[in-house]
Amino acid sequence: MSALTLLTGDAQTFLSKVWASRVHVHRTDPDDTDGLVGLLTLDDADRLLTSSAIRTPAIRLAKDGSVLPESSYTRGATVTGRPLTGLVDARKALALFDDGATIVFQGVHRYWQPLTELVAELELELGHPCQVNAYLTPPGAQGFAVHSDSHDVFVFQTAGSKQWEVHGEDGPEELVLEPGLSLYLPTGTPHAARTQESVSLHVTLGINQLTWRGLLERTVAKVLADVPDTHLPAGFLDDPALLSEPLADRLAALAEDVRRLDAAAAAETEVRRFLTSRPSRLAGGLHDVLALKQGIDDDARLRRRPGHPCVLLDRGGRVEVLLGDRSMTVPAWIRPALEEVRARSTFTPGDLAEHLDAESRLVLCRRLLREGLLEAVS
């Protein structure tokens, strides 16, 4: 099941009718630990807070609409004689939680693998950067007052329940989120949430939308950069014609340059920009390094790393492979083998025998292991 389907139910219906338009609620099986509810449990939150040496700004605390000072829940330490600051003091944080403070795990997708994988897959489906925070709130408490976000969000409950106040065109609406429910809020939707009798742990997945304005700005940036950066003429304050006539000429020239831009090339550049700038996601990479040291043969079981793209761009006699955090180039005659890799989730180097000789297919698989597209299956 795709990440978007997991969050919305019917991904295609969601994209066509709901995206950036209205609030959407989706119900899944609350007992499905392989679904949303299993991505971050209370035990997981406890482990992160008390046993991981987590530091700010990965954690912040808020109570009754105010963010608490870091000094109230952090401490210092030393490692090999060097100072280490911003360490979360679990005893202080738990005391504040007991007193009604919400514990926020910020950017949790950067350090909790199940959410890392969810974000990686969702980014590939949507084509937009995503981020994740998680909110642990004690019973009868509220961390933040009514507010809105500058990006779309998905919210899903993994433990307990929380009452949400969501403001729409028809006024405020209240709903209770519990495990098995996910909520979509378009950009700018005012909302607030408060726990009732039980503790609450919910995950907020933010979508930092790429926009047409941004794409146009990036596309015409080089054309604008080529405009001479000379001074405006003296005297234009008294005689605006000194500006208007030369400006008209420059606008006409700029419009002509814009008309000559290659939209297909600009679109490819945008794809490349996104698919070479994602964070490195290499869970299990140590085992891959060891597998390479031990050597792989035609029977080695390999699989595509989840959430990693494999987009192929023709570059004359070569092919550029977009891998998410980087790209690699290979001779064009290797493309059929790469298409085979793209089409399979799990395979062996021997499965590429139709396209490459024995030495070439092992070289390619070793390269794809080193680059992080593939992982070794034990």
BALOBA-1460 file (C-alpha; in Angstrom, 3 decimals):
// residues 378
<rec num="1" residu="m" x="0.000" y="0.000" z="0.000"/>
<rec num="2" residu="s" x="1.335" y="3.432" z="-0.916"/>
<rec num="3" residu="a" x="2.014" y="6.059" z="1.752"/>
<rec num="4" residu="l" x="-0.678" y="8.341" z="0.352"/>
<rec num="5" residu="t" x="-3.258" y="5.541" z="0.261"/>
<rec num="6" residu="l" x="-2.382" y="4.698" z="3.863"/>
<rec num="7" residu="l" x="-3.164" y="8.289" z="4.862"/>
<rec num="8" residu="t" x="-6.179" y="8.988" z="2.642"/>
<rec num="9" residu="g" x="-7.766" y="5.687" z="1.611"/>
<rec num="10" residu="d" x="-8.276" y="6.358" z="-2.105"/>
<rec num="11" residu="a" x="-5.183" y="8.249" z="-3.260"/>
<rec num="12" residu="q" x="-6.515" y="9.182" z="-6.698"/>
<rec num="13" residu="t" x="-9.789" y="10.534" z="-5.340"/>
<rec num="14" residu="f" x="-7.877" y="12.504" z="-2.746"/>
<rec num="15" residu="l" x="-5.543" y="14.061" z="-5.282"/>
<rec num="16" residu="s" x="-8.326" y="14.988" z="-7.668"/>
<rec num="17" residu="k" x="-10.898" y="16.345" z="-5.207"/>
<rec num="18" residu="v" x="-9.329" y="17.104" z="-1.840"/>
<rec num="19" residu="w" x="-5.768" y="18.426" z="-2.354"/>
<rec num="20" residu="a" x="-5.633" y="22.008" z="-1.075"/>
<rec num="21" residu="s" x="-9.426" y="22.279" z="-1.004"/>
<rec num="22" residu="r" x="-11.085" y="20.937" z="2.142"/>
<rec num="23" residu="v" x="-10.635" y="18.960" z="5.334"/>
<rec num="24" residu="h" x="-10.582" y="15.196" z="4.839"/>
<rec num="25" residu="v" x="-10.925" y="12.433" z="7.456"/>
<rec num="26" residu="h" x="-9.926" y="8.825" z="6.767"/>
<rec num="27" residu="r" x="-10.472" y="5.801" z="9.003"/>
<rec num="28" residu="t" x="-8.181" y="2.775" z="9.106"/>
<rec num="29" residu="d" x="-7.977" y="-0.280" z="11.348"/>
<rec num="30" residu="p" x="-6.871" y="0.941" z="14.824"/>
<rec num="31" residu="d" x="-5.439" y="-2.511" z="15.576"/>
<rec num="32" residu="d" x="-3.254" y="-2.580" z="12.469"/>
<rec num="33" residu="t" x="0.197" y="-2.149" z="13.985"/>
<rec num="34" residu="d" x="1.705" y="-2.326" z="10.495"/>
<rec num="35" residu="g" x="-0.307" y="0.747" z="9.506"/>
<rec num="36" residu="l" x="-0.257" y="4.290" z="10.838"/>
<rec num="37" residu="v" x="-0.731" y="3.397" z="14.516"/>
<rec num="38" residu="g" x="2.476" y="1.360" z="14.603"/>
<rec num="39" residu="l" x="4.728" y="4.090" z="13.220"/>
<rec num="40" residu="l" x="5.326" y="5.778" z="16.592"/>
<rec num="41" residu="t" x="3.966" y="4.220" z="19.772"/>
<rec num="42" residu="l" x="3.972" y="5.464" z="23.363"/>
<rec num="43" residu="d" x="6.848" y="3.071" z="24.057"/>
<rec num="44" residu="d" x="8.732" y="4.545" z="21.101"/>
<rec num="45" residu="a" x="8.161" y="8.078" z="22.415"/>
<rec num="46" residu="d" x="9.310" y="7.001" z="25.875"/>
<rec num="47" residu="r" x="12.460" y="5.487" z="24.423"/>
<rec num="48" residu="l" x="13.282" y="8.623" z="22.434"/>
<rec num="49" residu="l" x="12.686" y="10.863" z="25.436"/>
<rec num="50" residu="t" x="14.411" y="8.844" z="28.151"/>
<rec num="51" residu="s" x="16.972" y="6.576" z="26.509"/>
<rec num="52" residu="s" x="18.355" y="8.196" z="23.358"/>
<rec num="53" residu="a" x="20.334" y="11.239" z="24.557"/>
<rec num="54" residu="i" x="18.068" y="13.381" z="22.393"/>
<rec num="55" residu="r" x="18.955" y="17.087" z="22.188"/>
<rec num="56" residu="t" x="17.261" y="20.332" z="21.318"/>
<rec num="57" residu="p" x="15.999" y="21.445" z="18.846"/>
<rec num="58" residu="a" x="14.751" y="17.887" z="18.245"/>
<rec num="59" residu="i" x="12.598" y="18.374" z="21.350"/>
<rec num="60" residu="r" x="10.576" y="21.326" z="22.603"/>
<rec num="61" residu="l" x="7.886" y="21.654" z="25.258"/>
<rec num="62" residu="a" x="4.762" y="23.830" z="25.216"/>
<rec num="63" residu="k" x="1.964" y="24.488" z="27.679"/>
<rec num="64" residu="d" x="-1.241" y="26.493" z="27.347"/>
<rec num="65" residu="g" x="-0.122" y="28.153" z="24.135"/>
<rec num="66" residu="s" x="3.401" y="29.072" z="25.261"/>
<rec num="67" residu="v" x="6.697" y="27.407" z="24.385"/>
<rec num="68" residu="l" x="8.692" y="26.627" z="27.525"/>
<rec num="69" residu="p" x="12.338" y="27.773" z="27.826"/>
<rec num="70" residu="e" x="14.857" y="25.084" z="26.940"/>
<rec num="71" residu="s" x="16.675" y="25.681" z="30.218"/>
<rec num="72" residu="s" x="13.680" y="24.208" z="32.057"/>
<rec num="73" residu="y" x="14.215" y="20.728" z="30.611"/>
<rec num="74" residu="t" x="17.810" y="20.477" z="29.329"/>
<rec num="75" residu="r" x="21.237" y="19.967" z="30.839"/>
<rec num="76" residu="g" x="24.850" y="19.987" z="29.780"/>
<rec num="77" residu="a" x="27.400" y="17.188" z="29.662"/>
<rec num="78" residu="t" x="30.858" y="16.416" z="28.322"/>
<rec num="79" residu="v" x="32.093" y="13.907" z="25.783"/>
<rec num="80" residu="t" x="35.842" y="13.227" z="25.784"/>
<rec num="81" residu="g" x="36.267" y="16.481" z="27.651"/>
<rec num="82" residu="r" x="34.269" y="18.597" z="25.195"/>
<rec num="83" residu="p" x="31.033" y="20.334" z="26.211"/>
<rec num="84" residu="l" x="27.706" y="18.984" z="24.997"/>
<rec num="85" residu="t" x="24.718" y="21.288" z="25.347"/>
<rec num="86" residu="g" x="20.969" y="20.985" z="24.908"/>
<rec num="87" residu="l" x="20.655" y="17.419" z="26.211"/>
<rec num="88" residu="v" x="17.110" y="16.682" z="27.298"/>
<rec num="89" residu="d" x="16.934" y="15.948" z="31.005"/>
<rec num="90" residu="a" x="14.349" y="13.182" z="31.078"/>
<rec num="91" residu="r" x="13.481" y="13.764" z="34.733"/>
<rec num="92" residu="k" x="12.753" y="17.469" z="34.161"/>
<rec num="93" residu="a" x="10.851" y="16.813" z="30.922"/>
<rec num="94" residu="l" x="8.680" y="14.152" z="32.542"/>
<rec num="95" residu="a" x="7.927" y="16.444" z="35.485"/>
<rec num="96" residu="l" x="6.795" y="19.171" z="33.105"/>
<rec num="97" residu="f" x="4.728" y="16.637" z="31.162"/>
<rec num="98" residu="d" x="3.100" y="15.556" z="34.434"/>
<rec num="99" residu="d" x="2.296" y="19.219" z="35.054"/>
<rec num="100" residu="g" x="0.477" y="19.574" z="31.720"/>
<rec num="101" residu="a" x="3.191" y="20.307" z="29.142"/>
<rec num="102" residu="t" x="3.098" y="18.868" z="25.634"/>
<rec num="103" residu="i" x="6.337" y="17.266" z="24.453"/>
<rec num="104" residu="v" x="7.013" y="17.947" z="20.786"/>
<rec num="105" residu="f" x="9.377" y="15.694" z="18.837"/>
<rec num="106" residu="q" x="10.491" y="18.023" z="16.050"/>
<rec num="107" residu="g" x="11.679" y="16.746" z="12.698"/>
<rec num="108" residu="v" x="11.178" y="13.228" z="14.034"/>
<rec num="109" residu="h" x="11.458" y="11.806" z="10.506"/>
<rec num="110" residu="r" x="15.171" y="12.600" z="10.738"/>
<rec num="111" residu="y" x="15.770" y="10.188" z="13.611"/>
<rec num="112" residu="w" x="12.899" y="7.657" z="13.709"/>
<rec num="113" residu="q" x="13.190" y="5.158" z="10.876"/>
<rec num="114" residu="p" x="9.515" y="4.185" z="10.372"/>
<rec num="115" residu="l" x="8.635" y="7.846" z="9.819"/>
<rec num="116" residu="t" x="11.748" y="8.344" z="7.703"/>
<rec num="117" residu="e" x="10.453" y="5.655" z="5.344"/>
<rec num="118" residu="l" x="6.929" y="7.097" z="5.317"/>
<rec num="119" residu="v" x="8.255" y="10.534" z="4.368"/>
<rec num="120" residu="a" x="10.549" y="9.112" z="1.685"/>
<rec num="121" residu="e" x="7.690" y="7.266" z="-0.010"/>
<rec num="122" residu="l" x="5.248" y="10.160" z="0.330"/>
<rec num="123" residu="e" x="7.723" y="12.631" z="-1.169"/>
<rec num="124" residu="l" x="8.072" y="10.435" z="-4.242"/>
<rec num="125" residu="e" x="4.294" y="10.158" z="-4.608"/>
<rec num="126" residu="l" x="3.594" y="13.869" z="-4.154"/>
<rec num="127" residu="g" x="6.754" y="15.507" z="-5.491"/>
<rec num="128" residu="h" x="6.796" y="17.866" z="-2.496"/>
<rec num="129" residu="p" x="9.195" y="17.954" z="0.502"/>
<rec num="130" residu="c" x="7.669" y="16.588" z="3.705"/>
<rec num="131" residu="q" x="8.472" y="16.835" z="7.398"/>
<rec num="132" residu="v" x="7.130" y="15.224" z="10.577"/>
<rec num="133" residu="n" x="6.548" y="16.370" z="14.149"/>
<rec num="134" residu="a" x="4.961" y="14.290" z="16.915"/>
<rec num="135" residu="y" x="3.037" y="15.625" z="19.909"/>
<rec num="136" residu="l" x="2.806" y="13.854" z="23.267"/>
<rec num="137" residu="t" x="0.156" y="15.539" z="25.446"/>
<rec num="138" residu="p" x="-0.942" y="14.543" z="28.969"/>
<rec num="139" residu="p" x="-4.628" y="14.174" z="29.888"/>
<rec num="140" residu="g" x="-6.651" y="17.383" z="30.120"/>
<rec num="141" residu="a" x="-4.009" y="19.565" z="28.485"/>
<rec num="142" residu="q" x="-3.512" y="21.778" z="25.441"/>
<rec num="143" residu="g" x="-0.121" y="22.655" z="24.026"/>
<rec num="144" residu="f" x="-1.028" y="25.298" z="21.462"/>
<rec num="145" residu="a" x="-3.856" y="27.780" z="20.985"/>
<rec num="146" residu="v" x="-5.862" y="28.073" z="17.749"/>
<rec num="147" residu="h" x="-3.395" y="28.570" z="14.898"/>
<rec num="148" residu="s" x="-2.908" y="27.780" z="11.223"/>
<rec num="149" residu="d" x="0.044" y="26.335" z="9.318"/>
<rec num="150" residu="s" x="1.701" y="27.675" z="6.185"/>
<rec num="151" residu="h" x="1.623" y="24.225" z="4.621"/>
<rec num="152" residu="d" x="-0.794" y="21.312" z="4.193"/>
<rec num="153" residu="v" x="-0.737" y="18.741" z="6.989"/>
<rec num="154" residu="f" x="-1.799" y="15.178" z="7.599"/>
<rec num="155" residu="v" x="-2.499" y="14.310" z="11.232"/>
<rec num="156" residu="f" x="-2.878" y="10.783" z="12.573"/>
<rec num="157" residu="q" x="-3.346" y="9.493" z="16.090"/>
<rec num="158" residu="t" x="-1.187" y="6.627" z="17.342"/>
<rec num="159" residu="a" x="-2.173" y="6.511" z="21.038"/>
<rec num="160" residu="g" x="-5.024" y="7.864" z="23.128"/>
<rec num="161" residu="s" x="-7.369" y="10.481" z="21.747"/>
<rec num="162" residu="k" x="-7.507" y="14.221" z="21.161"/>
<rec num="163" residu="q" x="-10.367" y="16.606" z="20.522"/>
<rec num="164" residu="w" x="-9.779" y="18.882" z="17.557"/>
<rec num="165" residu="e" x="-11.404" y="22.201" z="16.789"/>
<rec num="166" residu="v" x="-11.151" y="22.812" z="13.049"/>
<rec num="167" residu="h" x="-12.347" y="26.060" z="11.472"/>
<rec num="168" residu="g" x="-13.770" y="25.860" z="7.960"/>
<rec num="169" residu="e" x="-15.992" y="27.891" z="5.678"/>
<rec num="170" residu="d" x="-19.063" y="26.902" z="7.716"/>
<rec num="171" residu="g" x="-17.476" y="27.788" z="11.056"/>
<rec num="172" residu="p" x="-15.698" y="25.643" z="13.683"/>
<rec num="173" residu="e" x="-16.225" y="21.910" z="13.793"/>
<rec num="174" residu="e" x="-15.167" y="19.521" z="16.543"/>
<rec num="175" residu="l" x="-13.975" y="15.992" z="16.042"/>
<rec num="176" residu="v" x="-12.139" y="13.467" z="18.140"/>
<rec num="177" residu="l" x="-9.051" y="11.808" z="16.715"/>
<rec num="178" residu="e" x="-8.242" y="8.324" z="17.949"/>
<rec num="179" residu="p" x="-5.970" y="5.559" z="16.643"/>
<rec num="180" residu="g" x="-7.108" y="4.580" z="13.176"/>
<rec num="181" residu="l" x="-8.158" y="8.083" z="12.144"/>
<rec num="182" residu="s" x="-6.142" y="10.437" z="9.941"/>
<rec num="183" residu="l" x="-6.999" y="14.062" z="9.220"/>
<rec num="184" residu="y" x="-5.970" y="16.264" z="6.298"/>
<rec num="185" residu="l" x="-5.865" y="20.052" z="6.805"/>
<rec num="186" residu="p" x="-5.230" y="22.340" z="3.815"/>
<rec num="187" residu="t" x="-2.825" y="25.246" z="4.185"/>
<rec num="188" residu="g" x="-4.131" y="27.998" z="6.434"/>
<rec num="189" residu="t" x="-6.854" y="25.976" z="8.169"/>
<rec num="190" residu="p" x="-7.229" y="27.332" z="11.752"/>
<rec num="191" residu="h" x="-7.176" y="24.533" z="14.323"/>
<rec num="192" residu="a" x="-6.430" y="23.622" z="17.920"/>
<rec num="193" residu="a" x="-6.414" y="20.347" z="19.839"/>
<rec num="194" residu="r" x="-6.885" y="19.317" z="23.456"/>
<rec num="195" residu="t" x="-6.762" y="15.993" z="25.271"/>
<rec num="196" residu="q" x="-9.610" y="14.752" z="27.425"/>
<rec num="197" residu="e" x="-9.260" y="11.904" z="29.940"/>
<rec num="198" residu="s" x="-6.416" y="10.057" z="28.224"/>
<rec num="199" residu="v" x="-2.879" y="10.756" z="27.114"/>
<rec num="200" residu="s" x="-2.479" y="11.560" z="23.423"/>
<rec num="201" residu="l" x="0.268" y="10.875" z="20.928"/>
<rec num="202" residu="h" x="-0.316" y="12.149" z="17.422"/>
<rec num="203" residu="v" x="1.861" y="12.680" z="14.378"/>
<rec num="204" residu="t" x="1.669" y="15.737" z="12.131"/>
<rec num="205" residu="l" x="3.078" y="15.327" z="8.643"/>
<rec num="206" residu="g" x="3.667" y="18.666" z="6.905"/>
<rec num="207" residu="i" x="3.824" y="19.070" z="3.128"/>
<rec num="208" residu="n" x="6.017" y="21.997" z="2.088"/>
<rec num="209" residu="q" x="4.454" y="22.617" z="-1.291"/>
<rec num="210" residu="l" x="6.461" y="23.429" z="-4.367"/>
<rec num="211" residu="t" x="4.479" y="26.070" z="-6.272"/>
<rec num="212" residu="w" x="4.050" y="27.329" z="-9.827"/>
<rec num="213" residu="r" x="5.407" y="30.692" z="-8.691"/>
<rec num="214" residu="g" x="8.547" y="29.073" z="-7.370"/>
<rec num="215" residu="l" x="8.996" y="27.022" z="-10.530"/>
<rec num="216" residu="l" x="8.583" y="30.107" z="-12.718"/>
<rec num="217" residu="e" x="11.039" y="32.050" z="-10.580"/>
<rec num="218" residu="r" x="13.630" y="29.281" z="-10.882"/>
<rec num="219" residu="t" x="12.987" y="28.942" z="-14.611"/>
<rec num="220" residu="v" x="13.439" y="32.622" z="-15.470"/>
<rec num="221" residu="a" x="16.225" y="33.236" z="-12.948"/>
<rec num="222" residu="k" x="19.000" y="32.784" z="-15.510"/>
<rec num="223" residu="v" x="17.268" y="35.122" z="-17.980"/>
<rec num="224" residu="l" x="17.030" y="37.789" z="-15.280"/>
<rec num="225" residu="a" x="20.627" y="37.170" z="-14.235"/>
<rec num="226" residu="d" x="21.749" y="38.000" z="-17.781"/>
<rec num="227" residu="v" x="20.130" y="41.474" z="-17.633"/>
<rec num="228" residu="p" x="22.946" y="44.040" z="-17.157"/>
<rec num="229" residu="d" x="22.978" y="45.310" z="-13.579"/>
<rec num="230" residu="t" x="23.659" y="48.926" z="-14.530"/>
<rec num="231" residu="h" x="22.445" y="51.982" z="-12.656"/>
<rec num="232" residu="l" x="19.119" y="53.650" z="-13.311"/>
<rec num="233" residu="p" x="19.571" y="57.059" z="-14.987"/>
<rec num="234" residu="a" x="19.861" y="60.161" z="-12.849"/>
<rec num="235" residu="g" x="16.877" y="62.507" z="-12.981"/>
<rec num="236" residu="f" x="14.127" y="59.868" z="-13.306"/>
<rec num="237" residu="l" x="12.398" y="61.185" z="-10.169"/>
<rec num="238" residu="d" x="11.557" y="64.376" z="-12.041"/>
<rec num="239" residu="d" x="11.140" y="62.758" z="-15.439"/>
<rec num="240" residu="p" x="9.690" y="59.209" z="-15.212"/>
<rec num="241" residu="a" x="9.969" y="58.905" z="-19.002"/>
<rec num="242" residu="l" x="13.693" y="58.352" z="-18.430"/>
<rec num="243" residu="l" x="12.619" y="55.019" z="-16.927"/>
<rec num="244" residu="s" x="9.456" y="54.078" z="-18.787"/>
<rec num="245" residu="e" x="10.838" y="54.020" z="-22.323"/>
<rec num="246" residu="p" x="14.046" y="52.035" z="-21.578"/>
<rec num="247" residu="l" x="12.005" y="49.776" z="-19.263"/>
<rec num="248" residu="a" x="9.583" y="49.009" z="-22.087"/>
<rec num="249" residu="d" x="12.515" y="48.025" z="-24.306"/>
<rec num="250" residu="r" x="13.979" y="45.802" z="-21.599"/>
<rec num="251" residu="l" x="10.638" y="44.173" z="-20.860"/>
<rec num="252" residu="a" x="10.175" y="43.401" z="-24.539"/>
<rec num="253" residu="a" x="13.650" y="41.871" z="-24.718"/>
<rec num="254" residu="l" x="12.994" y="39.904" z="-21.525"/>
<rec num="255" residu="a" x="9.681" y="38.611" z="-22.881"/>
<rec num="256" residu="e" x="11.438" y="37.426" z="-26.036"/>
<rec num="257" residu="d" x="14.089" y="35.628" z="-23.976"/>
<rec num="258" residu="v" x="11.378" y="33.991" z="-21.858"/>
<rec num="259" residu="r" x="9.556" y="32.806" z="-24.986"/>
<rec num="260" residu="r" x="12.742" y="31.056" z="-26.090"/>
<rec num="261" residu="l" x="13.013" y="29.075" z="-22.851"/>
<rec num="262" residu="d" x="12.653" y="25.308" z="-23.261"/>
<rec num="263" residu="a" x="9.777" y="24.240" z="-20.974"/>
<rec num="264" residu="a" x="10.649" y="20.544" z="-21.273"/>
<rec num="265" residu="a" x="14.254" y="21.222" z="-20.245"/>
<rec num="266" residu="a" x="13.071" y="23.400" z="-17.348"/>
<rec num="267" residu="a" x="10.730" y="20.643" z="-16.167"/>
<rec num="268" residu="e" x="13.556" y="18.112" z="-16.306"/>
<rec num="269" residu="t" x="15.770" y="20.497" z="-14.336"/>
<rec num="270" residu="e" x="13.070" y="20.746" z="-11.664"/>
<rec num="271" residu="v" x="12.806" y="16.967" z="-11.432"/>
<rec num="272" residu="r" x="16.569" y="16.686" z="-11.164"/>
<rec num="273" residu="r" x="16.735" y="19.408" z="-8.502"/>
<rec num="274" residu="f" x="14.227" y="17.591" z="-6.320"/>
<rec num="275" residu="l" x="15.568" y="14.083" z="-6.846"/>
<rec num="276" residu="t" x="19.169" y="14.981" z="-6.022"/>
<rec num="277" residu="s" x="18.463" y="17.088" z="-2.917"/>
<rec num="278" residu="r" x="16.651" y="14.675" z="-0.594"/>
<rec num="279" residu="p" x="18.403" y="13.620" z="2.636"/>
<rec num="280" residu="s" x="20.516" y="10.478" z="2.559"/>
<rec num="281" residu="r" x="18.403" y="7.578" z="3.832"/>
<rec num="282" residu="l" x="20.658" y="4.589" z="4.293"/>
<rec num="283" residu="a" x="19.186" y="2.396" z="7.026"/>
<rec num="284" residu="g" x="21.043" y="-0.923" z="6.967"/>
<rec num="285" residu="g" x="23.948" y="0.652" z="5.103"/>
<rec num="286" residu="l" x="26.483" y="-0.998" z="7.404"/>
<rec num="287" residu="h" x="25.332" y="-4.421" z="6.251"/>
<rec num="288" residu="d" x="25.649" y="-3.292" z="2.637"/>
<rec num="289" residu="v" x="29.254" y="-2.204" z="3.210"/>
<rec num="290" residu="l" x="30.017" y="-5.555" z="4.801"/>
<rec num="291" residu="a" x="28.291" y="-7.412" z="1.958"/>
<rec num="292" residu="l" x="30.480" y="-5.568" z="-0.542"/>
<rec num="293" residu="k" x="33.599" y="-6.448" z="1.429"/>
<rec num="294" residu="q" x="32.606" y="-10.109" z="1.479"/>
<rec num="295" residu="g" x="31.791" y="-9.983" z="-2.216"/>
<rec num="296" residu="i" x="28.574" y="-10.589" z="-4.104"/>
<rec num="297" residu="d" x="27.896" y="-13.106" z="-6.847"/>
<rec num="298" residu="d" x="25.097" y="-13.824" z="-9.310"/>
<rec num="299" residu="d" x="22.962" y="-15.375" z="-6.561"/>
<rec num="300" residu="a" x="23.157" y="-12.486" z="-4.106"/>
<rec num="301" residu="r" x="19.666" y="-11.264" z="-3.183"/>
<rec num="302" residu="l" x="19.254" y="-7.521" z="-3.600"/>
<rec num="303" residu="r" x="16.289" y="-5.158" z="-3.352"/>
<rec num="304" residu="r" x="15.430" y="-1.569" z="-4.110"/>
<rec num="305" residu="r" x="15.722" y="0.531" z="-0.986"/>
<rec num="306" residu="p" x="12.208" y="1.785" z="-0.055"/>
<rec num="307" residu="g" x="11.528" y="5.424" z="-0.849"/>
<rec num="308" residu="h" x="14.514" y="5.753" z="-3.195"/>
<rec num="309" residu="p" x="13.895" y="6.943" z="-6.745"/>
<rec num="310" residu="c" x="15.550" y="5.550" z="-9.837"/>
<rec num="311" residu="v" x="14.782" y="8.096" z="-12.547"/>
<rec num="312" residu="l" x="16.738" y="7.817" z="-15.793"/>
<rec num="313" residu="l" x="17.649" y="10.861" z="-17.886"/>
<rec num="314" residu="d" x="19.299" y="10.520" z="-21.292"/>
<rec num="315" residu="r" x="22.559" y="12.434" z="-21.596"/>
<rec num="316" residu="g" x="23.669" y="11.658" z="-25.130"/>
<rec num="317" residu="g" x="25.862" y="8.591" z="-24.923"/>
<rec num="318" residu="r" x="25.284" y="8.330" z="-21.190"/>
<rec num="319" residu="v" x="22.386" y="8.002" z="-18.757"/>
<rec num="320" residu="e" x="22.059" y="10.016" z="-15.567"/>
<rec num="321" residu="v" x="20.409" y="8.126" z="-12.699"/>
<rec num="322" residu="l" x="18.657" y="10.285" z="-10.081"/>
<rec num="323" residu="l" x="18.967" y="8.579" z="-6.703"/>
<rec num="324" residu="g" x="17.346" y="11.049" z="-4.308"/>
<rec num="325" residu="d" x="20.351" y="12.560" z="-2.558"/>
<rec num="326" residu="r" x="22.672" y="12.388" z="-5.567"/>
<rec num="327" residu="s" x="22.973" y="11.220" z="-9.151"/>
<rec num="328" residu="m" x="25.296" y="8.922" z="-11.050"/>
<rec num="329" residu="t" x="26.034" y="8.558" z="-14.743"/>
<rec num="330" residu="v" x="26.617" y="5.348" z="-16.652"/>
<rec num="331" residu="p" x="27.062" y="4.439" z="-20.329"/>
<rec num="332" residu="a" x="23.797" y="4.423" z="-22.308"/>
<rec num="333" residu="w" x="24.103" y="0.710" z="-23.107"/>
<rec num="334" residu="i" x="23.467" y="-0.057" z="-19.418"/>
<rec num="335" residu="r" x="19.999" y="1.495" z="-19.575"/>
<rec num="336" residu="p" x="18.088" y="-1.786" z="-20.275"/>
<rec num="337" residu="a" x="19.619" y="-3.297" z="-17.143"/>
<rec num="338" residu="l" x="18.633" y="-0.235" z="-15.112"/>
<rec num="339" residu="e" x="15.100" y="-0.495" z="-16.454"/>
<rec num="340" residu="e" x="15.068" y="-4.077" z="-15.187"/>
<rec num="341" residu="v" x="16.244" y="-2.873" z="-11.751"/>
<rec num="342" residu="r" x="13.483" y="-0.225" z="-11.766"/>
<rec num="343" residu="a" x="10.846" y="-2.832" z="-12.546"/>
<rec num="344" residu="r" x="11.792" y="-5.255" z="-9.775"/>
<rec num="345" residu="s" x="11.595" y="-4.889" z="-6.005"/>
<rec num="346" residu="t" x="13.862" y="-7.879" z="-5.311"/>
<rec num="347" residu="f" x="16.273" y="-9.602" z="-7.700"/>
<rec num="348" residu="t" x="19.713" y="-11.138" z="-8.091"/>
<rec num="349" residu="p" x="22.537" y="-9.982" z="-10.378"/>
<rec num="350" residu="g" x="21.861" y="-13.123" z="-12.389"/>
<rec num="351" residu="d" x="18.437" y="-11.722" z="-13.292"/>
<rec num="352" residu="l" x="20.231" y="-9.090" z="-15.388"/>
<rec num="353" residu="a" x="21.934" y="-11.717" z="-17.584"/>
<rec num="354" residu="e" x="19.730" y="-10.812" z="-20.558"/>
<rec num="355" residu="h" x="21.213" y="-7.307" z="-20.578"/>
<rec num="356" residu="l" x="24.774" y="-7.558" z="-19.198"/>
<rec num="357" residu="d" x="27.611" y="-10.054" z="-19.155"/>
<rec num="358" residu="a" x="28.657" y="-11.596" z="-15.838"/>
<rec num="359" residu="e" x="31.350" y="-9.061" z="-14.956"/>
<rec num="360" residu="s" x="29.324" y="-6.014" z="-16.013"/>
<rec num="361" residu="r" x="26.220" y="-6.932" z="-14.040"/>
<rec num="362" residu="l" x="28.251" y="-7.520" z="-10.871"/>
<rec num="363" residu="v" x="30.015" y="-4.180" z="-11.346"/>
<rec num="364" residu="l" x="26.663" y="-2.443" z="-11.762"/>
<rec num="365" residu="c" x="25.106" y="-4.084" z="-8.704"/>
<rec num="366" residu="r" x="28.128" y="-3.251" z="-6.562"/>
<rec num="367" residu="r" x="27.877" y="0.363" z="-7.730"/>
<rec num="368" residu="l" x="24.162" y="0.558" z="-6.942"/>
<rec num="369" residu="l" x="24.800" y="-0.896" z="-3.498"/>
<rec num="370" residu="r" x="27.472" y="1.722" z="-2.799"/>
<rec num="371" residu="e" x="25.204" y="4.501" z="-4.066"/>
<rec num="372" residu="g" x="22.370" y="3.374" z="-1.785"/>
<rec num="373" residu="l" x="19.753" y="2.485" z="-4.402"/>
<rec num="374" residu="l" x="20.007" y="-1.201" z="-3.514"/>
<rec num="375" residu="e" x="20.359" y="-3.033" z="-0.224"/>
<rec num="376" residu="a" x="21.543" y="-6.540" z="0.494"/>
<rec num="377" residu="v" x="18.901" y="-9.045" z="1.629"/>
<rec num="378" residu="s" x="20.214" y="-11.336" z="4.326"/>
